[in-house]
Amino acid sequence: MSKTSLRRANWLKKRIRTKYSLGTLGKYPRLVVFKSNKHIYAQLIDDLNSKTLLSSSTKDKDFKKKSETKINQSVLVGNSLAEKIKKSKIKKIIFDRNGYRYHGRVKALAESIREQGIEI
């Protein structure tokens, strides 16, 4: 990436993070999404303690659907993370798209979590 595109990406991340963390600091955990060319990762982070509460990705041991499309893999990651969130009795989270546009894999992951009954 060029310097200008890296600066813009970092600016977007910082802008999104300050917007969400200032208004809801300590109330709700933040769901952060990272996607690479092959995999997608999702983490639930507690900003007060700076700890990762839960995580799920396509690289998990229980995830074995390699032949699926990337969007279908994102839906499966969202479903597995939603099950973990339900077990920990968290009802509302904040979605941090990490500078990515809300479409495709990011949208599929968020909507699969919403379908499981978690409020975003």
TIMI-2910 file (N, C-alpha, C, CB; in pm, 1 decimal, decimal comma, always signed):
<rs>
+----------+----------+----------+----------+----------+----------+----------+----------+----------+----------+----------+----------+------+
!      n_x !      n_y !      n_z !     ca_x !     ca_y !     ca_z !      c_x !      c_y !      c_z !     cb_x !     cb_y !     cb_z ! resn !
+----------+----------+----------+----------+----------+----------+----------+----------+----------+----------+----------+----------+------+
!    +83,8 !   -118,4 !     +0,0 !     +0,0 !     +0,0 !     +0,0 !    +88,3 !   +124,7 !     +0,0 !    -95,3 !     -0,2 !   +121,8 !  Met !
!    +38,5 !   +226,6 !    -60,7 !   +112,9 !   +351,7 !    -59,5 !    +92,1 !   +422,9 !    +74,7 !    +69,1 !   +442,7 !   -177,5 !  Ser !
!   +173,7 !   +523,6 !    +98,2 !   +163,9 !   +596,1 !   +224,7 !    +28,9 !   +665,5 !   +239,0 !   +276,5 !   +698,5 !   +235,7 !  Lys !
!    -21,9 !   +719,6 !   +130,7 !   -148,6 !   +791,4 !   +140,9 !   -264,5 !   +697,2 !   +171,5 !   -176,4 !   +867,4 !    +12,1 !  Thr !
!   -264,4 !   +579,6 !   +111,1 !   -373,4 !   +486,1 !   +138,6 !   -361,0 !   +428,9 !   +279,4 !   -374,4 !   +372,5 !    +35,0 !  Ser !
!   -239,9 !   +408,3 !   +328,0 !   -222,5 !   +364,3 !   +466,5 !   -269,6 !   +470,9 !   +564,5 !    -75,9 !   +329,6 !   +493,6 !  Leu !
!   -236,7 !   +595,9 !   +535,4 !   -283,2 !   +705,0 !   +622,0 !   -434,2 !   +711,8 !   +624,8 !   -226,2 !   +838,7 !   +575,6 !  Arg !
!   -495,9 !   +698,2 !   +508,6 !   -642,1 !   +703,8 !   +502,4 !   -704,7 !   +586,7 !   +577,6 !   -689,4 !   +704,0 !   +356,4 !  Arg !
!   -649,5 !   +468,3 !   +563,0 !   -702,8 !   +351,8 !   +633,3 !   -689,6 !   +370,0 !   +783,9 !   -630,7 !   +223,6 !   +588,6 !  Ala !
!   -575,3 !   +418,7 !   +829,8 !   -556,6 !   +442,7 !   +973,4 !   -648,6 !   +552,7 !  +1024,0 !   -411,2 !   +479,4 !  +1002,8 !  Asn !
!   -671,5 !   +656,2 !   +941,9 !   -761,2 !   +763,9 !   +980,2 !   -903,8 !   +711,7 !   +996,6 !   -757,0 !   +876,4 !   +876,4 !  Trp !
!   -946,9 !   +624,5 !   +902,2 !  -1080,9 !   +567,3 !   +910,8 !  -1096,4 !   +482,0 !  +1036,8 !  -1110,9 !   +483,3 !   +786,1 !  Leu !
!   -997,6 !   +399,1 !  +1065,7 !  -1003,7 !   +314,4 !  +1184,8 !  -1012,0 !   +397,9 !  +1311,0 !   -882,5 !   +222,3 !  +1191,3 !  Lys !
!   -928,5 !   +500,5 !  +1318,4 !   -925,9 !   +586,2 !  +1436,9 !  -1058,0 !   +660,2 !  +1453,3 !   -810,0 !   +686,4 !  +1428,1 !  Lys !
!  -1112,2 !   +709,4 !  +1344,2 !  -1237,5 !   +783,3 !  +1348,0 !  -1352,7 !   +694,4 !  +1395,2 !  -1268,6 !   +841,5 !  +1210,1 !  Arg !
!  -1359,9 !   +574,0 !  +1343,3 !  -1466,2 !   +481,5 !  +1381,9 !  -1451,1 !   +441,6 !  +1528,1 !  -1464,9 !   +356,6 !  +1292,0 !  Ile !
!  -1329,1 !   +411,7 !  +1570,6 !  -1306,0 !   +365,9 !  +1706,9 !  -1338,8 !   +473,8 !  +1809,8 !  -1162,1 !   +321,5 !  +1722,8 !  Arg !
!  -1301,4 !   +599,2 !  +1783,3 !  -1331,2 !   +705,2 !  +1879,2 !  -1480,7 !   +731,9 !  +1885,1 !  -1256,0 !   +833,5 !  +1842,8 !  Thr !
!  -1548,4 !   +720,2 !  +1774,3 !  -1692,9 !   +742,9 !  +1771,3 !  -1765,8 !   +641,5 !  +1858,4 !  -1745,4 !   +736,1 !  +1627,4 !  Lys !
!  -1725,6 !   +515,5 !  +1852,0 !  -1794,0 !   +412,4 !  +1928,0 !  -1748,0 !   +405,7 !  +2072,9 !  -1773,6 !   +279,4 !  +1862,5 !  Tyr !
!  -1619,9 !   +421,9 !  +2096,7 !  -1571,0 !   +400,2 !  +2232,1 !  -1603,5 !   +516,2 !  +2325,2 !  -1422,4 !   +377,4 !  +2229,7 !  Ser !
!  -1618,5 !   +638,3 !  +2274,3 !  -1649,3 !   +751,0 !  +2361,2 !  -1791,1 !   +744,6 !  +2414,8 !  -1628,6 !   +880,6 !  +2287,4 !  Leu !
!  -1886,9 !   +708,7 !  +2332,5 !  -2025,7 !   +707,9 !  +2375,6 !  -2064,0 !   +588,4 !  +2459,1 !  -2113,6 !   +714,3 !  +2258,5 !  Gly !
!  -1995,6 !   +477,9 !  +2443,7 !  -2038,4 !   +355,0 !  +2509,6 !  -1925,8 !   +291,2 !  +2588,9 !  -2091,3 !   +256,7 !  +2407,6 !  Thr !
!  -1836,8 !   +371,4 !  +2639,5 !  -1720,4 !   +318,4 !  +2709,2 !  -1763,2 !   +238,2 !  +2831,8 !  -1625,8 !   +432,3 !  +2750,2 !  Leu !
!  -1736,7 !   +111,2 !  +2831,3 !  -1765,1 !    +26,2 !  +2945,1 !  -1902,6 !    -35,8 !  +2946,6 !  -1747,3 !   +102,3 !  +3066,9 !  Gly !
!  -1993,7 !    +12,2 !  +2863,0 !  -2128,8 !    -43,2 !  +2865,1 !  -2138,2 !   -173,4 !  +2787,3 !  -2227,2 !    +57,1 !  +2809,0 !  Lys !
!  -2086,7 !   -171,9 !  +2665,8 !  -2100,7 !   -286,6 !  +2577,6 !  -1965,4 !   -324,3 !  +2519,0 !  -2201,6 !   -257,0 !  +2465,6 !  Tyr !
!  -1941,3 !   -453,9 !  +2497,8 !  -1816,6 !   -493,1 !  +2430,1 !  -1823,3 !   -459,0 !  +2281,3 !  -1789,4 !   -644,4 !  +2448,8 !  Pro !
!  -1706,8 !   -447,5 !  +2220,5 !  -1693,9 !   -407,2 !  +2081,0 !  -1654,8 !   -528,0 !  +1996,8 !  -1589,7 !   -293,6 !  +2065,5 !  Arg !
!  -1728,8 !   -551,2 !  +1889,0 !  -1699,6 !   -660,1 !  +1795,9 !  -1616,4 !   -604,8 !  +1681,9 !  -1830,4 !   -726,0 !  +1742,5 !  Leu !
!  -1491,3 !   -649,5 !  +1670,4 !  -1399,0 !   -601,5 !  +1567,9 !  -1382,9 !   -708,9 !  +1461,3 !  -1261,5 !   -563,9 !  +1629,5 !  Val !
!  -1388,8 !   -667,0 !  +1335,9 !  -1375,4 !   -758,9 !  +1222,6 !  -1245,4 !   -728,7 !  +1150,5 !  -1496,6 !   -747,3 !  +1125,3 !  Val !
!  -1172,6 !   -834,9 !  +1115,5 !  -1055,4 !   -822,7 !  +1029,6 !  -1069,6 !   -926,8 !   +920,7 !   -921,3 !   -841,1 !  +1109,8 !  Phe !
!  -1043,0 !   -886,1 !   +798,6 !  -1050,5 !   -982,2 !   +688,7 !   -922,0 !   -977,4 !   +607,4 !  -1172,8 !   -953,6 !   +598,6 !  Lys !
!   -876,0 !  -1094,2 !   +570,2 !   -762,7 !  -1105,3 !   +479,8 !   -815,7 !  -1163,3 !   +349,4 !   -647,7 !  -1194,4 !   +540,7 !  Ser !
!   -727,7 !  -1195,4 !   +257,5 !   -773,7 !  -1250,8 !   +130,6 !   -833,7 !  -1390,4 !   +146,9 !   -658,9 !  -1255,5 !    +31,6 !  Asn !
!   -786,8 !  -1466,9 !   +244,7 !   -834,9 !  -1603,3 !   +263,0 !   -926,9 !  -1621,0 !   +382,6 !   -719,3 !  -1694,8 !   +276,9 !  Lys !
!   -906,0 !  -1545,0 !   +488,8 !   -975,3 !  -1570,1 !   +615,0 !  -1047,8 !  -1445,8 !   +664,6 !   -876,9 !  -1618,2 !   +720,6 !  His !
!  -1136,5 !  -1468,0 !   +761,0 !  -1204,0 !  -1358,3 !   +830,2 !  -1198,0 !  -1387,7 !   +979,7 !  -1352,8 !  -1341,3 !   +781,0 !  Ile !
!  -1173,5 !  -1284,4 !  +1057,4 !  -1157,2 !  -1295,6 !  +1202,0 !  -1254,3 !  -1199,9 !  +1269,6 !  -1010,4 !  -1265,4 !  +1244,8 !  Tyr !
!  -1310,4 !  -1240,3 !  +1382,7 !  -1398,0 !  -1153,8 !  +1461,1 !  -1362,2 !  -1170,5 !  +1608,1 !  -1548,9 !  -1187,1 !  +1435,7 !  Ala !
!  -1346,9 !  -1057,5 !  +1677,6 !  -1312,2 !  -1058,9 !  +1820,1 !  -1407,5 !   -969,7 !  +1896,1 !  -1166,2 !  -1013,5 !  +1842,8 !  Gln !
!  -1445,0 !  -1012,2 !  +2015,2 !  -1524,9 !   -931,3 !  +2105,5 !  -1431,0 !   -875,7 !  +2210,6 !  -1641,2 !  -1013,7 !  +2170,1 !  Leu !
!  -1417,7 !   -742,7 !  +2217,3 !  -1316,7 !   -678,3 !  +2301,2 !  -1383,2 !   -593,1 !  +2407,4 !  -1221,7 !   -592,7 !  +2216,4 !  Ile !
!  -1333,1 !   -603,5 !  +2530,6 !  -1373,4 !   -517,1 !  +2640,8 !  -1274,8 !   -400,8 !  +2644,5 !  -1376,8 !   -595,1 !  +2778,4 !  Asp !
!  -1321,7 !   -281,0 !  +2612,3 !  -1232,1 !   -165,8 !  +2601,8 !  -1184,4 !   -114,8 !  +2736,7 !  -1300,7 !    -54,6 !  +2528,2 !  Asp !
!  -1261,5 !   -135,7 !  +2842,3 !  -1218,1 !    -88,9 !  +2974,2 !  -1094,8 !   -163,6 !  +3023,2 !  -1330,9 !   -104,2 !  +3075,1 !  Leu !
!  -1097,3 !   -294,5 !  +3008,3 !   -986,2 !   -377,5 !  +3055,6 !   -886,2 !   -411,0 !  +2946,1 !  -1039,4 !   -504,9 !  +3115,0 !  Asn !
!   -914,0 !   -370,4 !  +2824,0 !   -829,5 !   -401,5 !  +2707,6 !   -803,8 !   -550,8 !  +2695,1 !   -696,4 !   -327,2 !  +2717,2 !  Ser !
!   -910,6 !   -627,9 !  +2701,4 !   -902,4 !   -773,5 !  +2692,8 !   -994,3 !   -825,0 !  +2582,6 !   -939,0 !   -838,4 !  +2827,9 !  Lys !
!   -952,6 !   -933,6 !  +2520,5 !  -1037,0 !  -1002,1 !  +2423,7 !  -1123,6 !  -1101,7 !  +2498,4 !   -952,2 !  -1072,8 !  +2313,8 !  Thr !
!  -1255,1 !  -1085,7 !  +2488,1 !  -1347,2 !  -1173,8 !  +2558,3 !  -1371,4 !  -1303,0 !  +2480,1 !  -1479,4 !  -1102,2 !  +2583,5 !  Leu !
!  -1406,0 !  -1289,1 !  +2353,4 !  -1435,5 !  -1403,8 !  +2267,8 !  -1377,9 !  -1379,3 !  +2129,3 !  -1588,1 !  -1429,6 !  +2259,8 !  Leu !
!  -1351,6 !  -1486,8 !  +2058,5 !  -1306,1 !  -1471,5 !  +1920,5 !  -1350,4 !  -1591,1 !  +1837,6 !  -1152,7 !  -1455,8 !  +1914,7 !  Ser !
!  -1358,2 !  -1568,2 !  +1708,5 !  -1392,4 !  -1674,0 !  +1614,8 !  -1333,1 !  -1636,5 !  +1479,2 !  -1548,1 !  -1695,1 !  +1605,8 !  Ser !
!  -1290,6 !  -1737,6 !  +1404,7 !  -1234,5 !  -1712,0 !  +1272,7 !  -1244,1 !  -1837,3 !  +1187,3 !  -1088,3 !  -1665,1 !  +1283,3 !  Ser !
!  -1205,5 !  -1824,1 !  +1063,2 !  -1204,5 !  -1938,7 !   +973,8 !  -1083,7 !  -2028,1 !   +999,6 !  -1205,4 !  -1892,4 !   +828,8 !  Thr !
!   -993,0 !  -1984,1 !  +1084,6 !   -875,8 !  -2065,4 !  +1116,7 !   -894,6 !  -2146,1 !  +1244,5 !   -753,7 !  -1977,2 !  +1130,0 !  Lys !
!  -1013,0 !  -2140,7 !  +1305,1 !  -1039,5 !  -2219,3 !  +1425,4 !  -1034,1 !  -2368,2 !  +1393,9 !  -1176,2 !  -2182,4 !  +1485,4 !  Asp !
!  -1007,4 !  -2447,1 !  +1497,3 !   -996,6 !  -2591,8 !  +1477,1 !  -1130,4 !  -2654,9 !  +1440,9 !   -941,3 !  -2657,9 !  +1601,8 !  Lys !
!  -1240,0 !  -2603,1 !  +1496,3 !  -1370,5 !  -2661,3 !  +1467,4 !  -1427,9 !  -2615,4 !  +1333,4 !  -1466,7 !  -2626,9 !  +1577,7 !  Asp !
!  -1362,7 !  -2522,9 !  +1267,2 !  -1408,6 !  -2472,8 !  +1137,4 !  -1340,2 !  -2552,7 !  +1027,1 !  -1379,0 !  -2320,0 !  +1121,9 !  Phe !
!  -1418,9 !  -2630,1 !   +950,9 !  -1359,2 !  -2716,4 !   +849,3 !  -1423,5 !  -2699,9 !   +711,6 !  -1369,7 !  -2860,4 !   +892,7 !  Lys !
!  -1496,9 !  -2593,8 !   +691,0 !  -1564,8 !  -2572,3 !   +563,0 !  -1474,0 !  -2494,0 !   +468,7 !  -1699,1 !  -2497,5 !   +583,6 !  Lys !
!  -1376,2 !  -2557,6 !   +412,2 !  -1281,1 !  -2491,1 !   +322,7 !  -1339,3 !  -2469,5 !   +183,0 !  -1152,7 !  -2572,8 !   +312,9 !  Lys !
!  -1433,2 !  -2553,1 !   +139,4 !  -1482,7 !  -2544,6 !     +3,3 !  -1595,0 !  -2441,4 !    -12,5 !  -1531,2 !  -2680,3 !    -41,3 !  Ser !
!  -1642,8 !  -2385,8 !    +95,9 !  -1749,2 !  -2286,7 !    +89,2 !  -1698,2 !  -2156,4 !    +28,1 !  -1807,2 !  -2261,0 !   +228,8 !  Glu !
!  -1790,5 !  -2071,7 !    -14,8 !  -1751,0 !  -1939,0 !    -61,0 !  -1714,4 !  -1853,4 !    +59,6 !  -1864,8 !  -1872,3 !   -143,8 !  Thr !
!  -1648,6 !  -1742,1 !    +35,2 !  -1603,1 !  -1657,8 !   +145,3 !  -1719,9 !  -1597,5 !   +222,1 !  -1513,2 !  -1547,2 !    +92,9 !  Lys !
!  -1828,2 !  -1565,5 !   +153,2 !  -1944,7 !  -1509,5 !   +221,7 !  -2009,3 !  -1615,2 !   +309,8 !  -2046,9 !  -1454,4 !   +120,2 !  Ile !
!  -2019,3 !  -1737,6 !   +261,1 !  -2074,0 !  -1845,6 !   +343,7 !  -1984,4 !  -1873,7 !   +463,8 !  -2091,4 !  -1973,1 !   +260,3 !  Asn !
!  -1853,4 !  -1863,2 !   +446,8 !  -1761,8 !  -1879,7 !   +559,5 !  -1784,6 !  -1769,6 !   +662,6 !  -1615,4 !  -1878,7 !   +511,2 !  Gln !
!  -1810,4 !  -1648,0 !   +617,4 !  -1836,4 !  -1537,6 !   +709,4 !  -1963,6 !  -1561,1 !   +789,2 !  -1846,4 !  -1406,0 !   +633,0 !  Ser !
!  -2064,6 !  -1615,7 !   +724,4 !  -2189,6 !  -1646,7 !   +794,4 !  -2164,8 !  -1752,6 !   +901,6 !  -2297,9 !  -1695,3 !   +694,5 !  Val !
!  -2086,3 !  -1854,9 !   +868,7 !  -2056,3 !  -1959,7 !   +966,5 !  -1975,0 !  -1906,7 !  +1084,0 !  -1981,3 !  -2073,9 !   +899,5 !  Leu !
!  -1880,8 !  -1816,5 !  +1057,0 !  -1802,8 !  -1754,2 !  +1165,2 !  -1894,9 !  -1670,1 !  +1252,8 !  -1687,5 !  -1666,3 !  +1107,6 !  Val !
!  -1987,3 !  -1596,9 !  +1192,0 !  -2082,9 !  -1517,7 !  +1268,5 !  -2173,3 !  -1603,2 !  +1354,9 !  -2166,3 !  -1434,2 !  +1175,8 !  Gly !
!  -2217,5 !  -1716,9 !  +1300,8 !  -2301,9 !  -1807,4 !  +1379,7 !  -2226,4 !  -1866,0 !  +1498,5 !  -2355,1 !  -1920,3 !  +1291,6 !  Asn !
!  -2101,7 !  -1906,1 !  +1476,8 !  -2024,9 !  -1963,5 !  +1587,9 !  -1994,3 !  -1858,9 !  +1694,2 !  -1894,5 !  -2024,9 !  +1536,5 !  Ser !
!  -1967,6 !  -1735,7 !  +1652,5 !  -1942,7 !  -1629,4 !  +1749,8 !  -2070,4 !  -1593,7 !  +1825,5 !  -1886,2 !  -1505,0 !  +1679,8 !  Leu !
!  -2184,4 !  -1595,2 !  +1756,8 !  -2311,4 !  -1565,3 !  +1822,4 !  -2343,9 !  -1669,1 !  +1929,1 !  -2424,2 !  -1558,8 !  +1719,4 !  Ala !
!  -2312,2 !  -1795,9 !  +1902,5 !  -2333,0 !  -1900,4 !  +2003,9 !  -2246,5 !  -1875,4 !  +2127,0 !  -2301,9 !  -2039,4 !  +1945,3 !  Glu !
!  -2122,6 !  -1835,2 !  +2104,6 !  -2033,6 !  -1804,7 !  +2216,9 !  -2082,8 !  -1683,8 !  +2295,2 !  -1891,3 !  -1779,8 !  +2166,7 !  Lys !
!  -2136,0 !  -1583,9 !  +2225,4 !  -2188,3 !  -1464,2 !  +2291,2 !  -2310,1 !  -1499,2 !  +2375,5 !  -2224,5 !  -1356,4 !  +2187,3 !  Ile !
!  -2397,0 !  -1586,3 !  +2323,2 !  -2514,9 !  -1628,3 !  +2399,7 !  -2475,3 !  -1703,3 !  +2526,4 !  -2605,9 !  -1716,3 !  +2313,3 !  Lys !
!  -2372,6 !  -1787,6 !  +2515,8 !  -2327,3 !  -1862,4 !  +2633,2 !  -2272,0 !  -1770,9 !  +2741,4 !  -2221,6 !  -1963,7 !  +2593,1 !  Lys !
!  -2210,6 !  -1659,8 !  +2701,0 !  -2156,0 !  -1566,2 !  +2798,9 !  -2260,1 !  -1463,4 !  +2844,7 !  -2035,1 !  -1494,7 !  +2740,2 !  Ser !
!  -2384,6 !  -1477,6 !  +2796,4 !  -2499,2 !  -1395,9 !  +2838,8 !  -2481,8 !  -1247,5 !  +2809,7 !  -2523,1 !  -1414,6 !  +2986,0 !  Lys !
!  -2425,0 !  -1216,1 !  +2694,1 !  -2413,7 !  -1078,2 !  +2647,9 !  -2527,0 !  -1055,4 !  +2548,6 !  -2272,4 !  -1049,2 !  +2582,9 !  Ile !
!  -2602,0 !   -947,3 !  +2566,6 !  -2719,2 !   -924,7 !  +2482,3 !  -2699,1 !   -816,1 !  +2378,5 !  -2836,3 !   -890,0 !  +2567,2 !  Lys !
!  -2609,7 !   -720,2 !  +2405,8 !  -2589,7 !   -610,3 !  +2311,8 !  -2440,7 !   -587,0 !  +2292,3 !  -2659,2 !   -481,2 !  +2361,7 !  Lys !
!  -2401,3 !   -565,1 !  +2167,3 !  -2260,9 !   -538,3 !  +2134,8 !  -2254,3 !   -420,8 !  +2038,3 !  -2191,9 !   -664,3 !  +2073,5 !  Ile !
!  -2134,6 !   -369,4 !  +2018,4 !  -2110,4 !   -262,1 !  +1922,7 !  -2026,6 !   -319,4 !  +1809,7 !  -2039,2 !   -139,5 !  +1989,8 !  Ile !
!  -2066,4 !   -292,4 !  +1686,9 !  -1998,9 !   -348,5 !  +1570,1 !  -1896,3 !   -249,7 !  +1516,4 !  -2100,8 !   -385,0 !  +1460,3 !  Phe !
!  -1770,5 !   -288,5 !  +1517,1 !  -1660,9 !   -207,9 !  +1463,4 !  -1614,3 !   -275,1 !  +1335,0 !  -1542,4 !   -193,2 !  +1567,2 !  Asp !
!  -1644,5 !   -213,0 !  +1221,7 !  -1610,7 !   -273,9 !  +1093,3 !  -1465,8 !   -252,0 !  +1055,2 !  -1699,7 !   -219,5 !   +985,2 !  Arg !
!  -1390,6 !   -181,2 !  +1137,7 !  -1245,4 !   -167,2 !  +1124,7 !  -1204,0 !   -100,2 !   +993,4 !  -1179,6 !   -303,3 !  +1135,0 !  Asn !
!  -1284,9 !     -6,0 !   +945,6 !  -1250,2 !    +66,1 !   +824,0 !  -1297,1 !     +0,7 !   +696,1 !  -1105,0 !    +83,4 !   +817,6 !  Gly !
!  -1352,2 !   -119,8 !   +704,4 !  -1401,7 !   -187,5 !   +584,6 !  -1541,8 !   -136,5 !   +552,3 !  -1402,4 !   -342,0 !   +604,0 !  Tyr !
!  -1578,2 !   -142,2 !   +425,9 !  -1713,5 !   -106,1 !   +386,9 !  -1811,0 !   -211,2 !   +437,6 !  -1724,5 !    -90,9 !   +233,9 !  Arg !
!  -1932,3 !   -168,0 !   +466,9 !  -2033,9 !   -259,6 !   +518,2 !  -2105,8 !   -325,9 !   +400,6 !  -2135,3 !   -184,5 !   +609,9 !  Tyr !
!  -2040,2 !   -422,4 !   +340,6 !  -2100,3 !   -503,7 !   +236,3 !  -2018,7 !   -630,4 !   +223,0 !  -2107,7 !   -427,1 !   +101,2 !  His !
!  -2073,7 !   -727,1 !   +153,7 !  -2001,6 !   -851,8 !   +130,8 !  -1982,1 !   -932,8 !   +256,7 !  -1868,9 !   -823,3 !    +69,8 !  Gly !
!  -1856,4 !   -969,2 !   +284,4 !  -1825,1 !  -1056,9 !   +397,5 !  -1853,1 !   -991,7 !   +532,1 !  -1680,4 !  -1098,8 !   +391,4 !  Arg !
!  -1826,0 !   -862,3 !   +542,8 !  -1848,6 !   -791,2 !   +669,0 !  -1998,3 !   -785,1 !   +698,9 !  -1788,5 !   -648,1 !   +663,3 !  Val !
!  -2077,4 !   -755,9 !   +599,5 !  -2222,4 !   -749,6 !   +616,0 !  -2280,1 !   -887,0 !   +648,0 !  -2287,9 !   -693,2 !   +489,8 !  Lys !
!  -2230,7 !   -991,1 !   +582,1 !  -2278,8 !  -1126,8 !   +607,1 !  -2250,6 !  -1169,5 !   +750,2 !  -2214,4 !  -1225,1 !   +509,6 !  Ala !
!  -2133,0 !  -1134,8 !   +802,3 !  -2098,4 !  -1168,5 !   +939,9 !  -2189,6 !  -1095,6 !  +1038,3 !  -1951,7 !  -1134,1 !   +968,1 !  Leu !
!  -2211,7 !   -966,7 !  +1016,8 !  -2295,3 !   -888,1 !  +1108,0 !  -2440,5 !   -936,0 !  +1105,4 !  -2288,6 !   -739,1 !  +1071,5 !  Ala !
!  -2491,7 !   -964,1 !   +988,2 !  -2630,8 !  -1007,7 !   +979,4 !  -2651,8 !  -1146,6 !  +1036,6 !  -2676,7 !  -1004,9 !   +836,2 !  Glu !
!  -2552,8 !  -1233,7 !  +1026,4 !  -2567,6 !  -1366,6 !  +1086,0 !  -2568,2 !  -1357,8 !  +1238,7 !  -2454,3 !  -1459,8 !  +1038,6 !  Ser !
!  -2495,9 !  -1262,3 !  +1294,7 !  -2498,9 !  -1242,9 !  +1439,8 !  -2633,9 !  -1184,6 !  +1481,7 !  -2383,1 !  -1150,0 !  +1485,5 !  Ile !
!  -2686,0 !  -1091,4 !  +1402,9 !  -2817,7 !  -1033,5 !  +1432,8 !  -2928,4 !  -1138,1 !  +1427,8 !  -2849,2 !   -921,0 !  +1335,1 !  Arg !
!  -2919,9 !  -1230,6 !  +1331,9 !  -3021,6 !  -1333,9 !  +1318,2 !  -3025,5 !  -1427,9 !  +1438,9 !  -2997,2 !  -1413,5 !  +1191,8 !  Glu !
!  -2915,6 !  -1438,3 !  +1508,7 !  -2910,1 !  -1525,2 !  +1627,7 !  -2967,9 !  -1456,9 !  +1751,5 !  -2765,7 !  -1567,3 !  +1655,5 !  Gln !
!  -3009,2 !  -1329,0 !  +1738,4 !  -3074,1 !  -1260,6 !  +1849,7 !  -2985,2 !  -1165,9 !  +1926,4 !  -3128,0 !  -1359,6 !  +1942,7 !  Gly !
!  -2865,4 !  -1141,5 !  +1880,3 !  -2774,9 !  -1045,8 !  +1946,0 !  -2803,6 !   -907,7 !  +1889,2 !  -2623,4 !  -1085,0 !  +1925,3 !  Ile !
!  -2819,0 !   -809,4 !  +1976,4 !  -2849,1 !   -673,5 !  +1932,5 !  -2719,6 !   -598,8 !  +1902,3 !  -2931,4 !   -598,3 !  +2039,6 !  Glu !
!  -2712,6 !   -543,8 !  +1782,6 !  -2594,4 !   -464,9 !  +1742,3 !  -2636,3 !   -320,8 !  +1729,3 !  -2532,4 !   -517,0 !  +1607,9 !  Ile !
+----------+----------+----------+----------+----------+----------+----------+----------+----------+----------+----------+----------+------+
</rs>
